[in-house]
């Protein structure tokens, strides 16, 4: 069994924020693979389903923590403990300011780079989970908080929707540990848009 976690903040106020692209990604995974109805459990909203891979069907729990971003680890840890899911089978989807908008990279373990959701999960459960980093761009340190808590614009949702669809379609590759293939396929299905002038020079793409 795998635990797929989208990071964000609960409530309509935050639904379209850049900080909530993790929620958007797992919602699209649930839609694409016809997961069951969403239920409130263990401080999160969860859905269950099965995704077919070359190794066979894999049972999946998708969860969106409802604890607010900086307490995400309490929800994630609760699901890991209840379902006996090891850290190696936890995949977290979140907004990454160090990637330009529309870029997607995956890594395993590492630091938190100041991301409060990641920091909370690491403090509760350790750092060895997979991370799907969804680029939202870096506007400069002084504008960081307002940037991630602002809504995507209507024009940005063109690439956001395409990226989330690509991430959903390629989920089996992550489950099979085919990380390079996942990144390549996502980039093919969802080519990143041109970098806005106001972000040029402000965002790195280091993997």
N, C-alpha and C positions, 0 to 999 in steps of 0.2 A: 504494500500500500504506500502511495505517495501523498504528501501534504503539499498542496500548492497554495501559496499565500500571496494575496495582493495587499500592498500597503496603501493606506490612505486615512482620511478622517471621516467619521460617520456624519450623516445628515445632509439635507438638500443644500445647505449653505456652501458645502465644500465639494459637492458632487462633480463640478467641472474644473476644479483646481488642477494645476500641473502636478501638485503633490499627490493627486489621486489617480494618476495614470496606472498605478498598480491595481487598483480596484477595477478600472476599465479593462485591463488586460485579462484578469481572471473572469470577469463577466462575459467577455467574448469567448473564452475557452469553454465556459459552461454552455453558452448558446451553441457554439459550433459542434459540440459533442453531445448535445441533448441531455445535459445533466438534470437531476431531479430538482424539485422545488427547493428554494432557499429556506433554511430554518435557523432560528436563533438558538445557538448552543455555545456554552463555554466562553462567553464574552465575545462571540463572533457570529457572523452570518455565514452558514455553511451549506454547501451543496455536494452531493455525492454522484459519482458516475464511473464509467469505464472508458478507457482510451485504448484502442488497439495499437500494438506495436509489432515489430518483426519477431519479438520474443514472446508474443502472446498478449492477451488482454491484461491491462493494468488497472487496478482499482485506485480511484483518486478521490481525495477529499479536497475541495476548494474552500478556502476560508478568507473572509474579509474581517479582520479584527475591528471590534466596535469600541475599543478602549481609548481611542485617539492615538495618533501616531507614536507619541513618546512612551506609550505603555503597551505597544504591540506584542512584546515578548510574553506578557502574561497570558494572552489568548493563544499564541503559538505554542508555548510551553504546555498549556492545558491540553491541547489537541494531541501533542506528541506523547504526553504521559498517558492519556486516556486510551489512545489507540496503539500505543507502543510503537510509534514511528521513529526510526533512528534519524539522527541529524542528516545523514547522507541522502535521505529520501525526502528532504524538505527543500522546496524550491520557492524562492521569494522574488516577487516582481515589484519593482519600485522605480521612482523617478531618480535620474542621475544627472546632476548639474554639470558634471565633468565630461559629459558627452553632448555634442551638438544635437539640436532637435531632430528626432527621427532616427538617430543611430541606436543600435541595439547590440549589446555585448553580454556575454555570460562569463562568470568566473565562479570559482569555488573557494570559500574561505576568504581570509584577508581582513583588513581593517574596515572601519565604518565610515571614514571620511566625513565625520560630522553629521551623518544621517541619523536622526533620532530613532526612527523605526528599527534600523539595523542595530543600533547600539542597544536597544531594549532587548531584541532577540538574542544577541550575543551574550548579554549579561545573564539571561535566563537559561539559555540552552547551549551556548558555545557558538563557535564561528564556522563550523564545517559544513554549512548548507550551501546550496547552489544559489547564485544571485543572477537574475535577469535584469540587467541595467538598461532602462529605457530613457534615452537622452531627452532632456528638456532645455538644455543650454544654461550657460552661466552669465548672468548680467553684470557681474561685478559684486564684490563682497557687500557693499553698502546697500545694494538692492535685492539681496538674496531672499530675505524673508517675504517681501512683497511679491517677488517673482514666483516662488513656488506656491504661494497662497492665492495668486491671481488665477482667474479662469483662463483656459485656452480660448483664443479668439475663434470666431467661426471659420476663418481661413485655416487656422492651425488644425482644426478638427478633421480637415481633409487628410492630412498625413497621420494624425493620431488614430483615426479609424482604420486606415490602411495598415498601419503598424500593428495594431492590436489584432487585426484579422490574420496578418502574417505570423505573428507570434502564436496564435491559436492553432493555425494549420500545421505548424512545425513542432508542436508540443511532443509528438512521439520521438523526435530526434533527441530531445533533452532527456526523456525517460530512458533512452537507450545509451546515454552518455556520449552521443555524437555531437559534441559541442561545436566543433568547427563547421560541421555540416549545417547545424542549426543557424549559426551566425550567417553563413553564406546564403542559405535559403531565404532567411528573413530579409537580408539586404537585396536579394533579387526580387522578392515579392513586394517589398516596400522600400524603394530607393529613398534615401533621406532627401528632404527638400533643400533648396539653397539656404545657406546660413543667413539669417537676417542681418542687416548692416549693424544693428545695435548690439549684436552678439559677437561680431567679428573680433577675434583676438582675445575673447573672454572665456573661451571654452576649449578644453583639451579633449583629445580623443584617445588618450592612452588606454590600452586594454588592461 
